[in-house]
Amino acid sequence: MFKHQGIISGQRHVEISSWFGELESTFYKHPKSPHPDVFRVSNDPNEGCTGIVMSCVYVIGNKKSKSKKFKGLS
């Protein structure tokens, strides 16, 4: 997300994401996620959650009354 950020911890990802507003944790949890509030996405199911695009469209389009501008992703 940020140029030259290097390797940062899951906790730091959460801290940085909170700069942009209140976080909403997803109900998807992947075993390789570095923190429960970091949503890990991949095209490899061994590395992260897959098939997320349609789920996100559903959540944003049908469940939210107003969308968030930012979401912390790792």
N, CA, C and O atoms as a Tripos MOL2 file, in Angstrom:
@<TRIPOS>MOLECULE
protein
  296   295    74     0     0
PROTEIN
NO_CHARGES

@<TRIPOS>ATOM
      1 N           0.8190   -1.1740    0.0000 N.3       1 MET1
      2 CA          0.0000    0.0000    0.0000 C.3       1 MET1
      3 C           0.8750    1.2540    0.0000 C.2       1 MET1
      4 O           0.5570    2.2230   -0.6890 O.2       1 MET1
      5 N           1.9520    1.2490    0.7490 N.am      2 PHE2
      6 CA          2.8310    2.4050    0.8100 C.3       2 PHE2
      7 C           4.2000    2.0300    0.2620 C.2       2 PHE2
      8 O           4.7370    0.9700    0.5830 O.2       2 PHE2
      9 N           4.7570    2.8950   -0.5580 N.am      3 LYS3
     10 CA          6.0500    2.6600   -1.1760 C.3       3 LYS3
     11 C           7.1260    2.4680   -0.1100 C.2       3 LYS3
     12 O           7.1810    3.2070    0.8740 O.2       3 LYS3
     13 N           7.9720    1.4740   -0.3170 N.am      4 HIS4
     14 CA          9.1050    1.1690    0.5600 C.3       4 HIS4
     15 C           8.6930    0.8930    2.0040 C.2       4 HIS4
     16 O           9.4410    1.2200    2.9250 O.2       4 HIS4
     17 N           7.5150    0.2960    2.2190 N.am      5 GLN5
     18 CA          7.0710    0.0400    3.5860 C.3       5 GLN5
     19 C           7.8480   -1.0890    4.2540 C.2       5 GLN5
     20 O           7.8670   -1.1820    5.4810 O.2       5 GLN5
     21 N           8.4880   -1.9450    3.4650 N.am      6 GLY6
     22 CA          9.2170   -3.0570    4.0660 C.3       6 GLY6
     23 C           8.2620   -4.0800    4.6550 C.2       6 GLY6
     24 O           7.0790   -4.1070    4.3170 O.2       6 GLY6
     25 N           8.7740   -4.9030    5.5200 N.am      7 ILE7
     26 CA          7.9530   -5.9220    6.1670 C.3       7 ILE7
     27 C           7.4430   -5.3460    7.4820 C.2       7 ILE7
     28 O           8.2230   -4.9280    8.3380 O.2       7 ILE7
     29 N           6.1260   -5.3310    7.6250 N.am      8 ILE8
     30 CA          5.5480   -4.8400    8.8720 C.3       8 ILE8
     31 C           4.6580   -5.9180    9.4750 C.2       8 ILE8
     32 O           4.1440   -6.7790    8.7620 O.2       8 ILE8
     33 N           4.4830   -5.8660   10.7690 N.am      9 SER9
     34 CA          3.6920   -6.8810   11.4740 C.3       9 SER9
     35 C           2.2010   -6.7100   11.1900 C.2       9 SER9
     36 O           1.7520   -5.6720   10.7040 O.2       9 SER9
     37 N           1.4570   -7.7550   11.5060 N.am     10 GLY10
     38 CA          0.0070   -7.6800   11.3800 C.3      10 GLY10
     39 C          -0.5690   -6.5890   12.2590 C.2      10 GLY10
     40 O          -1.4900   -5.8810   11.8520 O.2      10 GLY10
     41 N          -0.0360   -6.4490   13.4580 N.am     11 GLN11
     42 CA         -0.4950   -5.4090   14.3680 C.3      11 GLN11
     43 C          -0.2710   -4.0240   13.7630 C.2      11 GLN11
     44 O          -1.1210   -3.1420   13.8860 O.2      11 GLN11
     45 N           0.8780   -3.8370   13.1070 N.am     12 ARG12
     46 CA          1.1690   -2.5390   12.4930 C.3      12 ARG12
     47 C           0.2250   -2.2640   11.3180 C.2      12 ARG12
     48 O          -0.1980   -1.1260   11.1150 O.2      12 ARG12
     49 N          -0.1090   -3.3150   10.5400 N.am     13 HIS13
     50 CA         -1.0960   -3.1570    9.4630 C.3      13 HIS13
     51 C          -2.4100   -2.6260   10.0400 C.2      13 HIS13
     52 O          -3.0220   -1.7180    9.4770 O.2      13 HIS13
     53 N          -2.8320   -3.1940   11.1570 N.am     14 VAL14
     54 CA         -4.0750   -2.7780   11.7970 C.3      14 VAL14
     55 C          -3.9730   -1.3330   12.2760 C.2      14 VAL14
     56 O          -4.9100   -0.5550   12.0980 O.2      14 VAL14
     57 N          -2.8550   -0.9720   12.8770 N.am     15 GLU15
     58 CA         -2.6550    0.4060   13.3430 C.3      15 GLU15
     59 C          -2.7250    1.4010   12.1840 C.2      15 GLU15
     60 O          -3.4000    2.4260   12.2760 O.2      15 GLU15
     61 N          -2.0280    1.0930   11.1020 N.am     16 ILE16
     62 CA         -2.0280    1.9870    9.9310 C.3      16 ILE16
     63 C          -3.4340    2.0770    9.3320 C.2      16 ILE16
     64 O          -3.8880    3.1660    8.9800 O.2      16 ILE16
     65 N          -4.1130    0.9530    9.2160 N.am     17 SER17
     66 CA         -5.4650    0.9580    8.6520 C.3      17 SER17
     67 C          -6.4110    1.8140    9.4740 C.2      17 SER17
     68 O          -7.3100    2.4500    8.9240 O.2      17 SER17
     69 N          -6.2190    1.8340   10.7820 N.am     18 SER18
     70 CA         -7.1080    2.6130   11.6510 C.3      18 SER18
     71 C          -6.9320    4.1180   11.4630 C.2      18 SER18
     72 O          -7.7880    4.8890   11.8970 O.2      18 SER18
     73 N          -5.8510    4.5510   10.8300 N.am     19 TRP19
     74 CA         -5.6720    5.9750   10.5190 C.3      19 TRP19
     75 C          -6.7940    6.4710    9.6080 C.2      19 TRP19
     76 O          -7.1480    7.6500    9.6380 O.2      19 TRP19
     77 N          -7.3510    5.5680    8.8000 N.am     20 PHE20
     78 CA         -8.3530    5.9350    7.8000 C.3      20 PHE20
     79 C          -9.7850    5.7680    8.2910 C.2      20 PHE20
     80 O         -10.7310    5.9790    7.5310 O.2      20 PHE20
     81 N          -9.9480    5.3950    9.5380 N.am     21 GLY21
     82 CA        -11.2920    5.2320   10.1000 C.3      21 GLY21
     83 C         -11.4220    3.9430   10.8730 C.2      21 GLY21
     84 O         -10.4750    3.1650   10.9860 O.2      21 GLY21
     85 N         -12.6110    3.7280   11.4020 N.am     22 GLU22
     86 CA        -12.8960    2.5390   12.1920 C.3      22 GLU22
     87 C         -12.8090    1.2840   11.3170 C.2      22 GLU22
     88 O         -13.3030    1.2720   10.1900 O.2      22 GLU22
     89 N         -12.1840    0.2440   11.8380 N.am     23 LEU23
     90 CA        -12.0380   -1.0010   11.0810 C.3      23 LEU23
     91 C         -13.2530   -1.8930   11.2820 C.2      23 LEU23
     92 O         -13.8700   -1.9040   12.3470 O.2      23 LEU23
     93 N         -13.5760   -2.6330   10.2470 N.am     24 GLU24
     94 CA        -14.6100   -3.6570   10.3130 C.3      24 GLU24
     95 C         -13.9520   -4.9760    9.9670 C.2      24 GLU24
     96 O         -13.5220   -5.1830    8.8320 O.2      24 GLU24
     97 N         -13.8730   -5.8600   10.9330 N.am     25 SER25
     98 CA        -13.2570   -7.1610   10.6790 C.3      25 SER25
     99 C         -14.1860   -8.0170    9.8460 C.2      25 SER25
    100 O         -15.4030   -8.0080   10.0360 O.2      25 SER25
    101 N         -13.5990   -8.7520    8.9250 N.am     26 THR26
    102 CA        -14.3600   -9.6490    8.0700 C.3      26 THR26
    103 C         -14.6380  -10.9550    8.8060 C.2      26 THR26
    104 O         -13.9510  -11.2970    9.7680 O.2      26 THR26
    105 N         -15.6360  -11.6660    8.3500 N.am     27 PHE27
    106 CA        -15.9100  -12.9640    8.9480 C.3      27 PHE27
    107 C         -15.0170  -14.0440    8.3460 C.2      27 PHE27
    108 O         -14.9810  -15.1660    8.8530 O.2      27 PHE27
    109 N         -14.2880  -13.7200    7.2630 N.am     28 TYR28
    110 CA        -13.3190  -14.6610    6.6960 C.3      28 TYR28
    111 C         -12.0230  -14.5520    7.4830 C.2      28 TYR28
    112 O         -11.4810  -13.4580    7.6420 O.2      28 TYR28
    113 N         -11.5300  -15.6660    7.9710 N.am     29 LYS29
    114 CA        -10.2460  -15.6960    8.6800 C.3      29 LYS29
    115 C          -9.3830  -16.7650    8.0050 C.2      29 LYS29
    116 O          -9.8140  -17.9090    7.8630 O.2      29 LYS29
    117 N          -8.1880  -16.4040    7.5970 N.am     30 HIS30
    118 CA         -7.2780  -17.3770    6.9890 C.3      30 HIS30
    119 C          -6.1690  -17.6890    7.9870 C.2      30 HIS30
    120 O          -5.6750  -16.7850    8.6620 O.2      30 HIS30
    121 N          -5.7660  -18.9720    8.0910 N.am     31 PRO31
    122 CA         -4.7280  -19.3500    9.0580 C.3      31 PRO31
    123 C          -3.4000  -18.6010    8.8860 C.2      31 PRO31
    124 O          -2.6570  -18.4490    9.8550 O.2      31 PRO31
    125 N          -3.0920  -18.1350    7.6810 N.am     32 LYS32
    126 CA         -1.8210  -17.4310    7.4650 C.3      32 LYS32
    127 C          -1.9270  -15.9210    7.6760 C.2      32 LYS32
    128 O          -0.9430  -15.2010    7.5050 O.2      32 LYS32
    129 N          -3.0960  -15.4480    8.0420 N.am     33 SER33
    130 CA         -3.2360  -14.0210    8.3120 C.3      33 SER33
    131 C          -2.3970  -13.6610    9.5350 C.2      33 SER33
    132 O          -2.4390  -14.3680   10.5410 O.2      33 SER33
    133 N          -1.6320  -12.5630    9.4590 N.am     34 PRO34
    134 CA         -0.7540  -12.1940   10.5620 C.3      34 PRO34
    135 C          -1.4810  -11.5830   11.7660 C.2      34 PRO34
    136 O          -0.8630  -11.3480   12.8050 O.2      34 PRO34
    137 N          -2.7840  -11.3250   11.6340 N.am     35 HIS35
    138 CA         -3.5710  -10.7080   12.7040 C.3      35 HIS35
    139 C          -5.0470  -10.9750   12.3990 C.2      35 HIS35
    140 O          -5.4250  -10.9940   11.2270 O.2      35 HIS35
    141 N          -5.8840  -11.1790   13.4020 N.am     36 PRO36
    142 CA         -7.3130  -11.4560   13.1350 C.3      36 PRO36
    143 C          -8.0300  -10.3550   12.3470 C.2      36 PRO36
    144 O          -9.0220  -10.6340   11.6740 O.2      36 PRO36
    145 N          -7.5510   -9.1250   12.4170 N.am     37 ASP37
    146 CA         -8.1850   -8.0280   11.6840 C.3      37 ASP37
    147 C          -7.5580   -7.7710   10.3200 C.2      37 ASP37
    148 O          -7.9360   -6.8150    9.6430 O.2      37 ASP37
    149 N          -6.6080   -8.6040    9.9040 N.am     38 VAL38
    150 CA         -5.9990   -8.4830    8.5750 C.3      38 VAL38
    151 C          -6.6440   -9.5320    7.6770 C.2      38 VAL38
    152 O          -6.5580  -10.7300    7.9440 O.2      38 VAL38
    153 N          -7.2830   -9.0710    6.6210 N.am     39 PHE39
    154 CA         -7.9740   -9.9380    5.6790 C.3      39 PHE39
    155 C          -6.9800  -10.3600    4.6130 C.2      39 PHE39
    156 O          -6.5790   -9.5450    3.7810 O.2      39 PHE39
    157 N          -6.5780  -11.6200    4.6280 N.am     40 ARG40
    158 CA         -5.5560  -12.1290    3.7130 C.3      40 ARG40
    159 C          -6.2280  -12.7210    2.4750 C.2      40 ARG40
    160 O          -7.0040  -13.6710    2.5870 O.2      40 ARG40
    161 N          -5.9360  -12.1680    1.3000 N.am     41 VAL41
    162 CA         -6.5470  -12.5790    0.0360 C.3      41 VAL41
    163 C          -5.4670  -13.1000   -0.9010 C.2      41 VAL41
    164 O          -4.3690  -12.5470   -0.9590 O.2      41 VAL41
    165 N          -5.7790  -14.1620   -1.6320 N.am     42 SER42
    166 CA         -4.8270  -14.7360   -2.5830 C.3      42 SER42
    167 C          -5.5960  -15.5130   -3.6430 C.2      42 SER42
    168 O          -6.7730  -15.8300   -3.4690 O.2      42 SER42
    169 N          -4.9160  -15.8140   -4.7390 N.am     43 ASN43
    170 CA         -5.5090  -16.7310   -5.7100 C.3      43 ASN43
    171 C          -5.1140  -18.1700   -5.3850 C.2      43 ASN43
    172 O          -5.5270  -19.0990   -6.0800 O.2      43 ASN43
    173 N          -4.3200  -18.3590   -4.3360 N.am     44 ASP44
    174 CA         -3.8930  -19.6750   -3.8550 C.3      44 ASP44
    175 C          -4.5430  -19.9070   -2.4840 C.2      44 ASP44
    176 O          -4.2380  -19.1860   -1.5340 O.2      44 ASP44
    177 N          -5.4310  -20.8960   -2.3670 N.am     45 PRO45
    178 CA         -6.1250  -21.1180   -1.0930 C.3      45 PRO45
    179 C          -5.1890  -21.4560    0.0710 C.2      45 PRO45
    180 O          -5.5720  -21.3150    1.2320 O.2      45 PRO45
    181 N          -3.9810  -21.8950   -0.2280 N.am     46 ASN46
    182 CA         -3.0100  -22.1580    0.8440 C.3      46 ASN46
    183 C          -2.4190  -20.8740    1.4100 C.2      46 ASN46
    184 O          -1.8610  -20.8730    2.5070 O.2      46 ASN46
    185 N          -2.5430  -19.7830    0.6630 N.am     47 GLU47
    186 CA         -1.9360  -18.5080    1.0610 C.3      47 GLU47
    187 C          -2.9400  -17.4630    1.5430 C.2      47 GLU47
    188 O          -2.5620  -16.5370    2.2600 O.2      47 GLU47
    189 N          -4.1970  -17.5930    1.1670 N.am     48 GLY48
    190 CA         -5.1940  -16.6100    1.5720 C.3      48 GLY48
    191 C          -6.5770  -16.9940    1.0970 C.2      48 GLY48
    192 O          -6.7490  -18.0080    0.4220 O.2      48 GLY48
    193 N          -7.5590  -16.1890    1.4470 N.am     49 CYS49
    194 CA         -8.9440  -16.4340    1.0310 C.3      49 CYS49
    195 C          -9.0660  -16.2120   -0.4750 C.2      49 CYS49
    196 O          -8.4770  -15.2800   -1.0220 O.2      49 CYS49
    197 N          -9.8230  -17.0610   -1.1270 N.am     50 THR50
    198 CA        -10.0160  -16.9680   -2.5720 C.3      50 THR50
    199 C         -11.4840  -16.6780   -2.8840 C.2      50 THR50
    200 O         -12.3410  -16.7720   -2.0050 O.2      50 THR50
    201 N         -11.7690  -16.3250   -4.1400 N.am     51 GLY51
    202 CA        -13.1470  -16.0910   -4.5710 C.3      51 GLY51
    203 C         -13.7910  -14.9130   -3.8560 C.2      51 GLY51
    204 O         -14.9970  -14.9190   -3.6090 O.2      51 GLY51
    205 N         -13.0110  -13.9240   -3.5290 N.am     52 ILE52
    206 CA        -13.4760  -12.8230   -2.6960 C.3      52 ILE52
    207 C         -14.2160  -11.7420   -3.4770 C.2      52 ILE52
    208 O         -15.0830  -11.0790   -2.9090 O.2      52 ILE52
    209 N         -13.9140  -11.5450   -4.7240 N.am     53 VAL53
    210 CA        -14.4780  -10.4200   -5.4780 C.3      53 VAL53
    211 C         -15.9980  -10.4200   -5.4310 C.2      53 VAL53
    212 O         -16.5940   -9.3880   -5.1220 O.2      53 VAL53
    213 N         -16.6310  -11.5200   -5.7210 N.am     54 MET54
    214 CA        -18.0910  -11.5520   -5.7220 C.3      54 MET54
    215 C         -18.6450  -11.3700   -4.3150 C.2      54 MET54
    216 O         -19.6900  -10.7430   -4.1480 O.2      54 MET54
    217 N         -17.9730  -11.9000   -3.3050 N.am     55 SER55
    218 CA        -18.4230  -11.7090   -1.9270 C.3      55 SER55
    219 C         -18.3800  -10.2410   -1.5450 C.2      55 SER55
    220 O         -19.3050   -9.7340   -0.9110 O.2      55 SER55
    221 N         -17.3060   -9.5510   -1.9300 N.am     56 CYS56
    222 CA        -17.1810   -8.1310   -1.6060 C.3      56 CYS56
    223 C         -18.2490   -7.3080   -2.3090 C.2      56 CYS56
    224 O         -18.8050   -6.3810   -1.7200 O.2      56 CYS56
    225 N         -18.5360   -7.6340   -3.5490 N.am     57 VAL57
    226 CA        -19.5730   -6.9120   -4.2840 C.3      57 VAL57
    227 C         -20.9110   -7.1000   -3.5820 C.2      57 VAL57
    228 O         -21.6850   -6.1500   -3.4570 O.2      57 VAL57
    229 N         -21.1880   -8.3060   -3.1270 N.am     58 TYR58
    230 CA        -22.4450   -8.5690   -2.4300 C.3      58 TYR58
    231 C         -22.5110   -7.7580   -1.1350 C.2      58 TYR58
    232 O         -23.5190   -7.1070   -0.8630 O.2      58 TYR58
    233 N         -21.4610   -7.7950   -0.3500 N.am     59 VAL59
    234 CA        -21.4510   -7.0840    0.9290 C.3      59 VAL59
    235 C         -21.6010   -5.5890    0.7160 C.2      59 VAL59
    236 O         -22.4160   -4.9500    1.3820 O.2      59 VAL59
    237 N         -20.8320   -5.0210   -0.1980 N.am     60 ILE60
    238 CA        -20.8870   -3.5820   -0.4250 C.3      60 ILE60
    239 C         -22.2240   -3.1760   -1.0520 C.2      60 ILE60
    240 O         -22.8070   -2.1580   -0.6780 O.2      60 ILE60
    241 N         -22.7010   -3.9750   -2.0010 N.am     61 GLY61
    242 CA        -23.9090   -3.6010   -2.7170 C.3      61 GLY61
    243 C         -25.1980   -3.8740   -1.9800 C.2      61 GLY61
    244 O         -26.1860   -3.1710   -2.1920 O.2      61 GLY61
    245 N         -25.2160   -4.8800   -1.1160 N.am     62 ASN62
    246 CA        -26.4830   -5.2860   -0.5270 C.3      62 ASN62
    247 C         -26.5730   -5.1970    0.9870 C.2      62 ASN62
    248 O         -27.6800   -5.1420    1.5210 O.2      62 ASN62
    249 N         -25.4880   -5.1810    1.6780 N.am     63 LYS63
    250 CA        -25.5510   -5.2020    3.1310 C.3      63 LYS63
    251 C         -25.1950   -3.8780    3.7810 C.2      63 LYS63
    252 O         -25.6040   -3.6250    4.9140 O.2      63 LYS63
    253 N         -24.4590   -3.0420    3.1090 N.am     64 LYS64
    254 CA        -24.0030   -1.7890    3.7050 C.3      64 LYS64
    255 C         -24.9440   -0.6570    3.3280 C.2      64 LYS64
    256 O         -25.3500   -0.5300    2.1730 O.2      64 LYS64
    257 N         -25.2840    0.1630    4.3100 N.am     65 SER65
    258 CA        -26.0770    1.3390    3.9880 C.3      65 SER65
    259 C         -25.1850    2.4390    3.4420 C.2      65 SER65
    260 O         -25.6170    3.2360    2.6090 O.2      65 SER65
    261 N         -23.9400    2.4880    3.9080 N.am     66 LYS66
    262 CA        -22.9620    3.3840    3.3360 C.3      66 LYS66
    263 C         -21.6240    2.6670    3.3050 C.2      66 LYS66
    264 O         -21.2880    1.9360    4.2370 O.2      66 LYS66
    265 N         -20.8710    2.8670    2.2590 N.am     67 SER67
    266 CA        -19.6160    2.1470    2.1120 C.3      67 SER67
    267 C         -18.4790    2.8950    2.7950 C.2      67 SER67
    268 O         -18.5500    4.1060    3.0010 O.2      67 SER67
    269 N         -17.4390    2.1600    3.1390 N.am     68 LYS68
    270 CA        -16.2390    2.7470    3.7080 C.3      68 LYS68
    271 C         -15.3020    3.1280    2.5730 C.2      68 LYS68
    272 O         -15.2960    2.4810    1.5260 O.2      68 LYS68
    273 N         -14.5180    4.1650    2.7720 N.am     69 LYS69
    274 CA        -13.5740    4.5860    1.7500 C.3      69 LYS69
    275 C         -12.3300    3.7090    1.7520 C.2      69 LYS69
    276 O         -11.7270    3.4960    0.7000 O.2      69 LYS69
    277 N         -11.9370    3.1980    2.9110 N.am     70 PHE70
    278 CA        -10.7150    2.4190    3.0110 C.3      70 PHE70
    279 C         -10.9660    1.1470    3.8060 C.2      70 PHE70
    280 O         -11.8140    1.1100    4.6980 O.2      70 PHE70
    281 N         -10.2290    0.1300    3.4750 N.am     71 LYS71
    282 CA        -10.2920   -1.1380    4.1970 C.3      71 LYS71
    283 C          -8.8730   -1.6600    4.2940 C.2      71 LYS71
    284 O          -8.1720   -1.7160    3.2840 O.2      71 LYS71
    285 N          -8.4400   -2.0320    5.4520 N.am     72 GLY72
    286 CA         -7.0880   -2.5390    5.6250 C.3      72 GLY72
    287 C          -6.9270   -3.9260    5.0420 C.2      72 GLY72
    288 O          -7.6230   -4.8500    5.4620 O.2      72 GLY72
    289 N          -6.0390   -4.0970    4.0970 N.am     73 LEU73
    290 CA         -5.7710   -5.3990    3.4840 C.3      73 LEU73
    291 C          -4.2940   -5.6860    3.5420 C.2      73 LEU73
    292 O          -3.4640   -4.7770    3.5260 O.2      73 LEU73
    293 N          -3.9790   -6.9410    3.6080 N.am     74 SER74
    294 CA         -2.5820   -7.3390    3.6280 C.3      74 SER74
    295 C          -2.3020   -8.2140    2.4270 C.2      74 SER74
    296 O          -1.1730   -8.6670    2.2430 O.2      74 SER74
@<TRIPOS>BOND
     1     1     2 1
     2     2     3 1
     3     3     4 2
     4     3     5 am
     5     5     6 1
     6     6     7 1
     7     7     8 2
     8     7     9 am
     9     9    10 1
    10    10    11 1
    11    11    12 2
    12    11    13 am
    13    13    14 1
    14    14    15 1
    15    15    16 2
    16    15    17 am
    17    17    18 1
    18    18    19 1
    19    19    20 2
    20    19    21 am
    21    21    22 1
    22    22    23 1
    23    23    24 2
    24    23    25 am
    25    25    26 1
    26    26    27 1
    27    27    28 2
    28    27    29 am
    29    29    30 1
    30    30    31 1
    31    31    32 2
    32    31    33 am
    33    33    34 1
    34    34    35 1
    35    35    36 2
    36    35    37 am
    37    37    38 1
    38    38    39 1
    39    39    40 2
    40    39    41 am
    41    41    42 1
    42    42    43 1
    43    43    44 2
    44    43    45 am
    45    45    46 1
    46    46    47 1
    47    47    48 2
    48    47    49 am
    49    49    50 1
    50    50    51 1
    51    51    52 2
    52    51    53 am
    53    53    54 1
    54    54    55 1
    55    55    56 2
    56    55    57 am
    57    57    58 1
    58    58    59 1
    59    59    60 2
    60    59    61 am
    61    61    62 1
    62    62    63 1
    63    63    64 2
    64    63    65 am
    65    65    66 1
    66    66    67 1
    67    67    68 2
    68    67    69 am
    69    69    70 1
    70    70    71 1
    71    71    72 2
    72    71    73 am
    73    73    74 1
    74    74    75 1
    75    75    76 2
    76    75    77 am
    77    77    78 1
    78    78    79 1
    79    79    80 2
    80    79    81 am
    81    81    82 1
    82    82    83 1
    83    83    84 2
    84    83    85 am
    85    85    86 1
    86    86    87 1
    87    87    88 2
    88    87    89 am
    89    89    90 1
    90    90    91 1
    91    91    92 2
    92    91    93 am
    93    93    94 1
    94    94    95 1
    95    95    96 2
    96    95    97 am
    97    97    98 1
    98    98    99 1
    99    99   100 2
   100    99   101 am
   101   101   102 1
   102   102   103 1
   103   103   104 2
   104   103   105 am
   105   105   106 1
   106   106   107 1
   107   107   108 2
   108   107   109 am
   109   109   110 1
   110   110   111 1
   111   111   112 2
   112   111   113 am
   113   113   114 1
   114   114   115 1
   115   115   116 2
   116   115   117 am
   117   117   118 1
   118   118   119 1
   119   119   120 2
   120   119   121 am
   121   121   122 1
   122   122   123 1
   123   123   124 2
   124   123   125 am
   125   125   126 1
   126   126   127 1
   127   127   128 2
   128   127   129 am
   129   129   130 1
   130   130   131 1
   131   131   132 2
   132   131   133 am
   133   133   134 1
   134   134   135 1
   135   135   136 2
   136   135   137 am
   137   137   138 1
   138   138   139 1
   139   139   140 2
   140   139   141 am
   141   141   142 1
   142   142   143 1
   143   143   144 2
   144   143   145 am
   145   145   146 1
   146   146   147 1
   147   147   148 2
   148   147   149 am
   149   149   150 1
   150   150   151 1
   151   151   152 2
   152   151   153 am
   153   153   154 1
   154   154   155 1
   155   155   156 2
   156   155   157 am
   157   157   158 1
   158   158   159 1
   159   159   160 2
   160   159   161 am
   161   161   162 1
   162   162   163 1
   163   163   164 2
   164   163   165 am
   165   165   166 1
   166   166   167 1
   167   167   168 2
   168   167   169 am
   169   169   170 1
   170   170   171 1
   171   171   172 2
   172   171   173 am
   173   173   174 1
   174   174   175 1
   175   175   176 2
   176   175   177 am
   177   177   178 1
   178   178   179 1
   179   179   180 2
   180   179   181 am
   181   181   182 1
   182   182   183 1
   183   183   184 2
   184   183   185 am
   185   185   186 1
   186   186   187 1
   187   187   188 2
   188   187   189 am
   189   189   190 1
   190   190   191 1
   191   191   192 2
   192   191   193 am
   193   193   194 1
   194   194   195 1
   195   195   196 2
   196   195   197 am
   197   197   198 1
   198   198   199 1
   199   199   200 2
   200   199   201 am
   201   201   202 1
   202   202   203 1
   203   203   204 2
   204   203   205 am
   205   205   206 1
   206   206   207 1
   207   207   208 2
   208   207   209 am
   209   209   210 1
   210   210   211 1
   211   211   212 2
   212   211   213 am
   213   213   214 1
   214   214   215 1
   215   215   216 2
   216   215   217 am
   217   217   218 1
   218   218   219 1
   219   219   220 2
   220   219   221 am
   221   221   222 1
   222   222   223 1
   223   223   224 2
   224   223   225 am
   225   225   226 1
   226   226   227 1
   227   227   228 2
   228   227   229 am
   229   229   230 1
   230   230   231 1
   231   231   232 2
   232   231   233 am
   233   233   234 1
   234   234   235 1
   235   235   236 2
   236   235   237 am
   237   237   238 1
   238   238   239 1
   239   239   240 2
   240   239   241 am
   241   241   242 1
   242   242   243 1
   243   243   244 2
   244   243   245 am
   245   245   246 1
   246   246   247 1
   247   247   248 2
   248   247   249 am
   249   249   250 1
   250   250   251 1
   251   251   252 2
   252   251   253 am
   253   253   254 1
   254   254   255 1
   255   255   256 2
   256   255   257 am
   257   257   258 1
   258   258   259 1
   259   259   260 2
   260   259   261 am
   261   261   262 1
   262   262   263 1
   263   263   264 2
   264   263   265 am
   265   265   266 1
   266   266   267 1
   267   267   268 2
   268   267   269 am
   269   269   270 1
   270   270   271 1
   271   271   272 2
   272   271   273 am
   273   273   274 1
   274   274   275 1
   275   275   276 2
   276   275   277 am
   277   277   278 1
   278   278   279 1
   279   279   280 2
   280   279   281 am
   281   281   282 1
   282   282   283 1
   283   283   284 2
   284   283   285 am
   285   285   286 1
   286   286   287 1
   287   287   288 2
   288   287   289 am
   289   289   290 1
   290   290   291 1
   291   291   292 2
   292   291   293 am
   293   293   294 1
   294   294   295 1
   295   295   296 2
@<TRIPOS>SUBSTRUCTURE
     1 MET1         2 RESIDUE 1 A MET
     2 PHE2         6 RESIDUE 1 A PHE
     3 LYS3        10 RESIDUE 1 A LYS
     4 HIS4        14 RESIDUE 1 A HIS
     5 GLN5        18 RESIDUE 1 A GLN
     6 GLY6        22 RESIDUE 1 A GLY
     7 ILE7        26 RESIDUE 1 A ILE
     8 ILE8        30 RESIDUE 1 A ILE
     9 SER9        34 RESIDUE 1 A SER
    10 GLY10       38 RESIDUE 1 A GLY
    11 GLN11       42 RESIDUE 1 A GLN
    12 ARG12       46 RESIDUE 1 A ARG
    13 HIS13       50 RESIDUE 1 A HIS
    14 VAL14       54 RESIDUE 1 A VAL
    15 GLU15       58 RESIDUE 1 A GLU
    16 ILE16       62 RESIDUE 1 A ILE
    17 SER17       66 RESIDUE 1 A SER
    18 SER18       70 RESIDUE 1 A SER
    19 TRP19       74 RESIDUE 1 A TRP
    20 PHE20       78 RESIDUE 1 A PHE
    21 GLY21       82 RESIDUE 1 A GLY
    22 GLU22       86 RESIDUE 1 A GLU
    23 LEU23       90 RESIDUE 1 A LEU
    24 GLU24       94 RESIDUE 1 A GLU
    25 SER25       98 RESIDUE 1 A SER
    26 THR26      102 RESIDUE 1 A THR
    27 PHE27      106 RESIDUE 1 A PHE
    28 TYR28      110 RESIDUE 1 A TYR
    29 LYS29      114 RESIDUE 1 A LYS
    30 HIS30      118 RESIDUE 1 A HIS
    31 PRO31      122 RESIDUE 1 A PRO
    32 LYS32      126 RESIDUE 1 A LYS
    33 SER33      130 RESIDUE 1 A SER
    34 PRO34      134 RESIDUE 1 A PRO
    35 HIS35      138 RESIDUE 1 A HIS
    36 PRO36      142 RESIDUE 1 A PRO
    37 ASP37      146 RESIDUE 1 A ASP
    38 VAL38      150 RESIDUE 1 A VAL
    39 PHE39      154 RESIDUE 1 A PHE
    40 ARG40      158 RESIDUE 1 A ARG
    41 VAL41      162 RESIDUE 1 A VAL
    42 SER42      166 RESIDUE 1 A SER
    43 ASN43      170 RESIDUE 1 A ASN
    44 ASP44      174 RESIDUE 1 A ASP
    45 PRO45      178 RESIDUE 1 A PRO
    46 ASN46      182 RESIDUE 1 A ASN
    47 GLU47      186 RESIDUE 1 A GLU
    48 GLY48      190 RESIDUE 1 A GLY
    49 CYS49      194 RESIDUE 1 A CYS
    50 THR50      198 RESIDUE 1 A THR
    51 GLY51      202 RESIDUE 1 A GLY
    52 ILE52      206 RESIDUE 1 A ILE
    53 VAL53      210 RESIDUE 1 A VAL
    54 MET54      214 RESIDUE 1 A MET
    55 SER55      218 RESIDUE 1 A SER
    56 CYS56      222 RESIDUE 1 A CYS
    57 VAL57      226 RESIDUE 1 A VAL
    58 TYR58      230 RESIDUE 1 A TYR
    59 VAL59      234 RESIDUE 1 A VAL
    60 ILE60      238 RESIDUE 1 A ILE
    61 GLY61      242 RESIDUE 1 A GLY
    62 ASN62      246 RESIDUE 1 A ASN
    63 LYS63      250 RESIDUE 1 A LYS
    64 LYS64      254 RESIDUE 1 A LYS
    65 SER65      258 RESIDUE 1 A SER
    66 LYS66      262 RESIDUE 1 A LYS
    67 SER67      266 RESIDUE 1 A SER
    68 LYS68      270 RESIDUE 1 A LYS
    69 LYS69      274 RESIDUE 1 A LYS
    70 PHE70      278 RESIDUE 1 A PHE
    71 LYS71      282 RESIDUE 1 A LYS
    72 GLY72      286 RESIDUE 1 A GLY
    73 LEU73      290 RESIDUE 1 A LEU
    74 SER74      294 RESIDUE 1 A SER
